[in-house]
Amino acid sequence: MFFQSNLHAAKIGELTETSVFEQALRFLSLKDPAVRIAVLGSIFLGINCGLLGSFIVVRKLALVGDALSHAVLPGVALGFMWNMTKDPIAIFVGATIAGLIGVTAVNLIKDTTKIKEDSVLGMVLAGFYGVGIVLLTMIQNLPFGNKSGLDKFLFGQAAALSVSDIQLIGSITLLCLIIVYFFYKEFLVISFDFSFAQSTGIPAKAFHYLLMLLLTFSVVVALQAVGVVLVSALLITPAATAYLLTDRMHRMLFLAALFGMLSGLTGAFLSFLGNDLPTGPFMVVAASSLFIAAFLFGPRYGLIPKFLKRKNQSYQIEVENTLKAIYQVLEKNNFKEEGVLFDKLAEHRNESIVDTENQINKILKMGCATLNENENSDSNYFKQKLISLTPTGWTRACEIVRNHRLWELYLTNEAQYAADHVHEDAEIIEHVLGDDTVRKLEKMLNFPTRDPHGKLIPGLKYLEDNGTHNSKSAVTQI
């Protein structure tokens, strides 16, 4: 029975009684013809799938790749039935025709009915796959059907690749590289703004169908190595991994091709180490492992770096809020004091002495403040502690207060906010305003000296020219 055929893609080469280390050396030496063919096939497929997968990922057409991989199955069977042999060219032509019919059916149903694209893709995927299974079962029931080797197209078997298969895969890969190189700008435009491409005179639909044709070629040549079930993963996963690591399309194409090659080579290598280990699934597992690594540790969008960045930002905001609070307490006393007592700061922030001490420890570690004894205070331990800002801490405190009050003034003057509705917005934006933006705000507001509530805005000129702690001049010199 067809469904009782081996579901595991055979390993590359036959395993002899050797250790894993010897098998690894044997693979790396590339002495075995089967290994060389598998390595070449993995490299070509990685480049091919990475390049085209990048375009379908940015165009959000991942389901199209999955539907296409299933739609070509009837063509594989029909290609075999053409002369009842596993002729790579006949199978390639048959699968390509079936794939193009599948893509045309999707577009026709989507454009002429109210059915959504995802539903259409699901129907085409299931329908063509069902037809393909029926045809393959009929072939399996023929007298020589069990020896046809068509079951390898379902689950993949890199060991079954022949020299003619490699030549075909290499030719398709070269074709894709040439077309993407010469029409990169057109593919780029239709990938990010299809309507704009049409408005500029680019034959967007023609390039869309050209991309679908190349995608069909890639799916067909990858079938025997990875299988119908997993080929869409080899198209999508390396491209999705690259998508997490860069915002530039040309870099994404390079990284996706690189990750595709690494996934293919890793799958071939791991398959070679054990007995009857699957090649195609190992390729997909390797690609998924690269994606997980990028998802967790990617420098810009990785889960862990984003968590650490948010944690650092939260820490920085707490420090800046503490510095601002010290400034505000000093301001209440008309800057007559050179420091602030623990209890006064805790009272101003409406928090406990312990919480205040934790916040003070943070600014002490950053060199933004010093802690001194207050001889004029009573015997309470915390009340004896006087927090004084260092020049660095004082400068940063003035910057945060200036950012806050400038933004409040901007909202009231330019955005017509009520003066009592601007505080919360300013509390957020004060931590992210850069120097250039602050200068533009000051110029726009004609270098103001007071905020909407009548409070003085610390002058930028002092912060640039004076590194000493002089509270009085800091808030009056503009």
C-alpha positions as CSV (number, residue, x, y, z in Angstrom):
1,M,0.0,0.0,0.0
2,F,1.2,3.5,-0.8
3,F,0.4,4.9,2.7
4,Q,2.4,2.1,4.3
5,S,5.6,3.2,2.5
6,N,8.5,4.4,4.6
7,L,7.7,7.8,6.0
8,H,11.3,8.5,6.9
9,A,13.6,10.0,4.3
10,A,16.6,7.7,4.2
11,K,20.0,8.9,5.4
12,I,22.7,9.9,2.9
13,G,24.7,6.8,2.2
14,E,24.7,3.6,4.0
15,L,25.8,3.5,7.6
16,T,28.7,1.2,8.3
17,E,29.8,0.1,11.7
18,T,31.7,3.2,12.6
19,S,31.5,5.8,15.3
20,V,29.7,9.1,15.0
21,F,33.1,10.9,14.9
22,E,34.2,8.8,12.0
23,Q,30.9,9.4,10.2
24,A,31.4,13.1,10.7
25,L,34.9,13.0,9.3
26,R,33.6,11.0,6.4
27,F,30.9,13.6,5.6
28,L,33.4,16.5,6.0
29,S,35.9,14.8,3.7
30,L,33.2,14.8,0.9
31,K,34.7,11.5,-0.4
32,D,31.3,9.8,-0.9
33,P,29.5,10.8,-4.2
34,A,26.1,10.7,-2.4
35,V,27.5,13.3,0.2
36,R,28.8,15.6,-2.6
37,I,25.5,15.4,-4.4
38,A,23.5,16.1,-1.2
39,V,25.8,19.0,-0.2
40,L,25.5,20.6,-3.7
41,G,21.7,20.1,-3.6
42,S,21.5,21.7,-0.2
43,I,23.5,24.7,-1.2
44,F,21.5,25.3,-4.4
45,L,18.1,24.8,-2.6
46,G,19.2,27.1,0.2
47,I,20.0,29.9,-2.1
48,N,16.9,29.4,-4.2
49,C,14.4,29.1,-1.4
50,G,16.0,31.9,0.6
51,L,15.9,34.4,-2.3
52,L,12.3,33.7,-3.3
53,G,11.1,33.1,0.2
54,S,12.2,36.6,1.1
55,F,9.8,38.1,-1.4
56,I,6.8,36.0,-0.4
57,V,7.5,36.8,3.3
58,V,7.5,40.6,2.9
59,R,4.5,40.3,0.6
60,K,2.6,38.2,3.3
61,L,2.1,35.4,0.8
62,A,3.5,32.5,2.9
63,L,0.3,30.5,2.4
64,V,0.8,30.8,-1.3
65,G,4.1,28.9,-1.0
66,D,2.3,26.2,1.1
67,A,-0.6,25.9,-1.4
68,L,1.9,25.8,-4.3
69,S,3.9,23.0,-2.7
70,H,0.8,20.8,-2.5
71,A,-0.6,21.9,-5.9
72,V,2.4,20.5,-7.8
73,L,1.8,16.9,-6.5
74,P,-0.6,15.9,-9.3
75,G,1.9,17.2,-11.8
76,V,4.6,15.0,-10.3
77,A,2.3,11.9,-10.8
78,L,1.4,13.0,-14.3
79,G,5.0,13.6,-15.2
80,F,5.8,10.0,-14.2
81,M,2.9,8.6,-16.1
82,W,4.1,10.4,-19.3
83,N,6.6,7.6,-19.9
84,M,6.3,5.5,-16.7
85,T,9.8,6.5,-15.6
86,K,11.2,8.9,-13.0
87,D,12.4,11.3,-15.7
88,P,13.5,14.6,-13.9
89,I,12.5,16.7,-16.9
90,A,9.1,15.2,-17.4
91,I,8.3,15.4,-13.7
92,F,9.6,19.0,-13.6
93,V,7.4,20.0,-16.5
94,G,4.4,18.3,-15.2
95,A,4.8,19.7,-11.7
96,T,5.4,23.2,-13.1
97,I,2.2,23.1,-15.1
98,A,0.2,21.9,-12.1
99,G,1.7,24.6,-10.0
100,L,0.8,27.3,-12.4
101,I,-2.7,26.0,-12.8
102,G,-3.0,26.1,-9.0
103,V,-1.8,29.7,-8.8
104,T,-4.2,30.7,-11.7
105,A,-7.1,28.9,-9.9
106,V,-6.4,30.9,-6.7
107,N,-6.3,34.2,-8.5
108,L,-9.4,33.4,-10.6
109,I,-11.6,32.4,-7.6
110,K,-10.3,35.3,-5.5
111,D,-11.0,37.9,-8.3
112,T,-14.4,36.5,-9.4
113,T,-16.0,35.6,-6.0
114,K,-16.4,37.1,-2.5
115,I,-14.3,34.2,-1.0
116,K,-11.3,35.4,1.0
117,E,-7.8,34.6,-0.2
118,D,-7.0,32.3,2.8
119,S,-10.1,30.2,2.1
120,V,-9.2,30.0,-1.6
121,L,-5.7,28.9,-0.7
122,G,-7.0,26.2,1.7
123,M,-9.4,24.8,-1.0
124,V,-6.7,24.7,-3.7
125,L,-4.2,23.2,-1.3
126,A,-6.5,20.4,-0.2
127,G,-8.0,19.8,-3.6
128,F,-4.8,19.5,-5.6
129,Y,-3.2,17.5,-2.8
130,G,-6.1,15.1,-2.8
131,V,-5.8,14.6,-6.6
132,G,-2.1,14.0,-6.2
133,I,-2.6,11.4,-3.6
134,V,-5.2,9.6,-5.7
135,L,-2.8,9.5,-8.7
136,L,0.2,8.4,-6.6
137,T,-1.9,5.6,-5.1
138,M,-3.0,4.5,-8.6
139,I,0.7,4.4,-9.6
140,Q,1.6,2.4,-6.5
141,N,-1.0,-0.2,-7.5
142,L,0.7,-0.8,-10.8
143,P,3.0,-4.0,-11.0
144,F,6.1,-1.8,-10.8
145,G,4.6,0.9,-8.7
146,N,6.4,0.1,-5.5
147,K,9.7,0.8,-7.3
148,S,8.7,4.1,-8.7
149,G,10.2,6.1,-5.9
150,L,7.5,8.7,-6.0
151,D,6.8,8.4,-2.3
152,K,10.1,10.3,-1.8
153,F,8.3,13.4,-3.2
154,L,6.0,13.3,-0.2
155,F,8.6,13.2,2.6
156,G,11.9,14.0,0.9
157,Q,15.0,12.0,0.5
158,A,18.2,13.9,-0.3
159,A,20.0,10.6,-0.8
160,A,17.8,9.9,-3.8
161,L,19.1,13.0,-5.7
162,S,21.0,12.1,-8.8
163,V,23.5,14.0,-11.0
164,S,20.7,15.0,-13.4
165,D,18.6,16.3,-10.4
166,I,21.6,18.4,-9.3
167,Q,22.0,19.8,-12.8
168,L,18.3,20.7,-12.9
169,I,18.4,22.3,-9.4
170,G,21.6,24.2,-10.2
171,S,20.1,25.5,-13.5
172,I,16.9,26.7,-11.7
173,T,19.0,28.4,-9.0
174,L,21.2,30.2,-11.6
175,L,18.0,31.3,-13.5
176,C,16.5,32.7,-10.3
177,L,19.7,34.5,-9.4
178,I,19.9,36.1,-12.8
179,I,16.3,37.2,-12.9
180,V,16.4,38.6,-9.3
181,Y,19.6,40.5,-10.0
182,F,18.3,42.2,-13.2
183,F,14.8,42.9,-11.9
184,Y,15.5,43.5,-8.3
185,K,14.1,47.0,-8.2
186,E,10.8,45.8,-9.8
187,F,10.4,42.9,-7.4
188,L,11.2,45.3,-4.5
189,V,8.6,47.8,-5.5
190,I,5.8,45.3,-6.1
191,S,6.7,43.6,-2.8
192,F,6.2,46.8,-0.7
193,D,3.6,48.8,-2.7
194,F,1.8,47.0,-5.5
195,S,-0.4,50.0,-6.3
196,F,2.5,52.4,-6.5
197,A,4.3,50.0,-8.9
198,Q,1.3,50.1,-11.2
199,S,1.1,53.9,-11.0
200,T,4.7,54.2,-12.1
201,G,4.2,52.1,-15.2
202,I,5.8,48.9,-13.9
203,P,3.9,45.9,-15.2
204,A,3.2,44.8,-11.7
205,K,1.0,41.8,-12.6
206,A,3.6,40.5,-15.0
207,F,6.3,40.6,-12.4
208,H,3.9,39.0,-9.9
209,Y,3.3,36.0,-12.2
210,L,7.0,35.9,-13.0
211,L,7.7,35.6,-9.2
212,M,5.0,32.8,-9.0
213,L,6.7,31.0,-11.9
214,L,10.1,31.2,-10.2
215,L,8.5,30.1,-6.9
216,T,6.9,27.1,-8.7
217,F,10.3,26.2,-10.2
218,S,11.9,26.3,-6.7
219,V,9.1,24.2,-5.1
220,V,9.4,21.6,-7.8
221,V,13.1,21.1,-7.6
222,A,13.0,21.1,-3.8
223,L,10.4,18.4,-3.6
224,Q,12.6,15.4,-3.8
225,A,15.0,16.6,-1.1
226,V,12.5,18.0,1.3
227,G,9.1,16.7,0.3
228,V,5.7,18.3,-0.4
229,V,4.9,18.4,3.3
230,L,8.0,20.4,4.4
231,V,9.1,22.4,1.3
232,S,7.0,25.4,2.4
233,A,9.0,25.5,5.6
234,L,12.3,25.7,3.7
235,L,10.8,28.6,1.8
236,I,9.5,30.5,4.7
237,T,11.6,29.8,7.8
238,P,15.1,31.1,6.5
239,A,13.4,34.2,5.1
240,A,11.5,34.8,8.3
241,T,14.7,34.4,10.3
242,A,16.4,37.0,8.1
243,Y,13.4,39.3,8.4
244,L,14.0,39.4,12.2
245,L,17.6,40.5,11.7
246,T,17.5,43.3,9.2
247,D,15.2,46.0,7.7
248,R,17.1,46.1,4.4
249,M,15.8,43.9,1.5
250,H,19.2,43.2,-0.1
251,R,20.6,42.1,3.3
252,M,17.5,40.0,3.9
253,L,18.0,38.2,0.6
254,F,21.7,37.5,1.5
255,L,20.9,36.3,5.0
256,A,17.9,34.2,3.9
257,A,20.1,32.5,1.3
258,L,22.8,31.9,3.9
259,F,20.4,30.5,6.4
260,G,18.8,28.3,3.8
261,M,22.3,26.9,2.9
262,L,23.1,26.3,6.6
263,S,19.8,24.6,7.2
264,G,20.3,22.3,4.2
265,L,23.9,21.4,5.1
266,T,23.0,20.8,8.7
267,G,20.2,18.5,7.7
268,A,22.4,16.6,5.4
269,F,25.2,16.3,8.0
270,L,22.9,15.1,10.8
271,S,21.2,12.6,8.5
272,F,24.6,11.2,7.7
273,L,25.5,10.6,11.3
274,G,22.8,8.0,12.2
275,N,21.0,5.1,10.7
276,D,17.9,5.9,8.7
277,L,17.7,9.5,9.9
278,P,15.5,11.8,7.7
279,T,17.3,14.5,5.7
280,G,14.4,16.8,4.8
281,P,12.9,17.0,8.3
282,F,16.4,17.7,9.7
283,M,16.8,20.6,7.3
284,V,13.5,22.1,8.6
285,V,14.5,21.5,12.2
286,A,17.8,23.3,11.5
287,A,16.0,26.2,9.9
288,S,13.6,26.3,12.8
289,S,16.5,26.3,15.3
290,L,18.0,29.3,13.5
291,F,14.7,31.1,13.7
292,I,14.3,30.4,17.4
293,A,17.9,31.8,17.9
294,A,17.0,35.0,16.0
295,F,13.7,35.3,17.8
296,L,15.3,35.1,21.2
297,F,18.7,36.8,20.6
298,G,18.3,39.0,17.5
299,P,20.0,42.3,18.3
300,R,17.1,44.5,17.3
301,Y,13.9,42.4,17.5
302,G,15.1,39.5,19.7
303,L,12.9,38.7,22.7
304,I,15.8,38.8,25.2
305,P,17.5,42.0,23.9
306,K,14.1,43.8,23.9
307,F,13.5,42.7,27.4
308,L,16.9,43.9,28.5
309,K,16.4,47.2,26.6
310,R,13.0,47.7,28.3
311,K,14.6,46.9,31.7
312,N,17.4,49.4,31.1
313,Q,15.0,52.0,29.9
314,S,12.8,51.5,33.0
315,Y,15.9,51.8,35.2
316,Q,17.0,55.0,33.4
317,I,13.5,56.5,33.7
318,E,13.5,55.8,37.5
319,V,16.9,57.5,37.8
320,E,15.8,60.5,35.8
321,N,12.5,60.8,37.8
322,T,14.5,60.8,41.0
323,L,16.8,63.5,39.7
324,K,13.8,65.6,38.6
325,A,12.2,65.1,42.0
326,I,15.4,66.4,43.8
327,Y,15.4,69.4,41.5
328,Q,11.7,70.1,42.3
329,V,12.3,70.0,46.0
330,L,15.3,72.4,45.6
331,E,13.0,74.6,43.5
332,K,10.4,74.8,46.3
333,N,13.1,76.3,48.6
334,N,14.2,78.7,45.9
335,F,17.4,76.8,45.5
336,K,18.7,78.0,48.9
337,E,19.9,74.6,49.8
338,E,22.6,72.5,48.2
339,G,20.9,69.2,49.0
340,V,17.7,67.4,49.9
341,L,16.9,65.4,52.9
342,F,15.6,61.8,52.6
343,D,12.3,62.5,54.3
344,K,11.6,65.6,52.3
345,L,12.2,63.7,49.1
346,A,10.0,60.8,50.2
347,E,7.3,63.3,51.1
348,H,7.5,65.0,47.7
349,R,7.3,61.7,45.9
350,N,4.6,60.3,48.2
351,E,6.6,57.1,48.9
352,S,8.2,55.3,51.8
353,I,11.7,56.1,53.1
354,V,12.8,52.6,52.1
355,D,11.6,53.1,48.5
356,T,13.3,56.5,48.4
357,E,16.5,55.0,49.7
358,N,16.4,52.4,46.9
359,Q,16.0,55.1,44.3
360,I,18.8,57.2,45.8
361,N,21.1,54.2,45.7
362,K,20.6,54.0,41.9
363,I,21.7,57.6,41.3
364,L,24.6,57.1,43.7
365,K,25.9,54.2,41.6
366,M,25.6,56.3,38.5
367,G,27.7,59.1,40.0
368,C,24.8,61.5,39.8
369,A,24.7,62.3,43.6
370,T,26.6,62.2,46.8
371,L,25.4,61.5,50.3
372,N,26.4,63.7,53.2
373,E,25.6,64.1,56.9
374,N,23.3,66.9,57.9
375,E,24.4,68.4,61.2
376,N,21.3,70.5,61.6
377,S,18.9,67.6,61.5
378,D,17.5,65.6,64.4
379,S,18.8,62.1,65.4
380,N,16.7,60.1,62.9
381,Y,19.1,58.2,60.7
382,F,17.4,59.0,57.4
383,K,16.8,62.6,58.2
384,Q,20.5,63.0,58.8
385,K,21.2,62.0,55.2
386,L,21.5,64.9,52.7
387,I,21.5,64.1,49.0
388,S,23.5,66.5,46.9
389,L,23.7,66.3,43.1
390,T,27.0,66.1,41.4
391,P,27.6,68.3,38.3
392,T,26.6,65.3,36.1
393,G,23.4,64.7,38.1
394,W,22.5,68.4,38.2
395,T,22.9,68.8,34.5
396,R,20.7,65.8,33.8
397,A,18.1,66.9,36.2
398,C,17.9,70.3,34.5
399,E,17.7,68.6,31.1
400,I,14.7,66.5,32.2
401,V,12.9,69.4,33.8
402,R,13.6,71.5,30.7
403,N,12.2,68.8,28.4
404,H,9.1,68.4,30.5
405,R,8.3,72.1,30.7
406,L,9.1,72.8,27.0
407,W,6.8,70.0,25.9
408,E,4.0,71.3,28.2
409,L,4.4,74.7,26.6
410,Y,4.4,73.2,23.1
411,L,1.2,71.4,23.8
412,T,-0.6,74.4,25.2
413,N,0.7,76.9,22.6
414,E,0.8,74.8,19.4
415,A,-1.6,71.9,20.0
416,Q,-4.1,74.0,22.0
417,Y,-4.1,71.6,25.0
418,A,-5.5,72.9,28.3
419,A,-2.7,73.6,30.8
420,D,-4.1,71.1,33.2
421,H,-4.0,68.3,30.6
422,V,-0.4,68.3,29.5
423,H,1.4,66.9,32.5
424,E,0.9,63.2,31.8
425,D,2.1,63.5,28.2
426,A,5.1,65.5,29.2
427,E,6.0,62.8,31.9
428,I,6.4,60.3,29.0
429,I,8.1,62.4,26.3
430,E,10.6,64.1,28.6
431,H,12.7,60.9,28.7
432,V,13.0,60.5,24.9
433,L,13.5,64.0,23.6
434,G,16.8,64.4,21.9
435,D,19.0,67.6,21.8
436,D,18.0,68.4,18.2
437,T,14.3,68.2,19.0
438,V,14.8,70.4,22.1
439,R,16.6,73.0,20.1
440,K,13.8,73.0,17.5
441,L,11.2,73.3,20.3
442,E,13.0,76.3,21.9
443,K,13.3,78.0,18.5
444,M,9.7,77.4,17.7
445,L,8.6,78.7,21.1
446,N,10.9,81.8,20.8
447,F,13.3,80.6,23.6
448,P,10.7,80.7,26.5
449,T,11.7,81.2,30.1
450,R,8.5,79.9,31.8
451,D,6.2,76.9,31.3
452,P,2.3,77.2,31.2
453,H,2.2,77.1,35.0
454,G,4.6,80.0,35.4
455,K,7.6,77.9,36.5
456,L,11.1,78.7,35.2
457,I,12.6,76.6,32.4
458,P,16.2,75.7,33.0
459,G,18.3,77.5,30.4
460,L,20.2,75.4,27.7
461,K,23.1,77.9,27.5
462,Y,24.0,77.3,31.1
463,L,23.9,73.5,30.6
464,E,26.3,73.8,27.7
465,D,28.8,76.2,29.2
466,N,28.8,75.6,32.9
467,G,29.6,72.3,34.5
468,T,29.4,73.4,38.1
469,H,26.5,73.1,40.5
470,N,25.0,76.6,40.6
471,S,21.3,76.2,41.0
472,K,20.4,79.8,40.9
473,S,22.1,80.6,37.6
474,A,20.9,77.3,36.1
475,V,17.3,78.3,36.1
476,T,17.7,81.9,35.2
477,Q,20.5,82.1,32.6
478,I,19.1,81.6,29.1
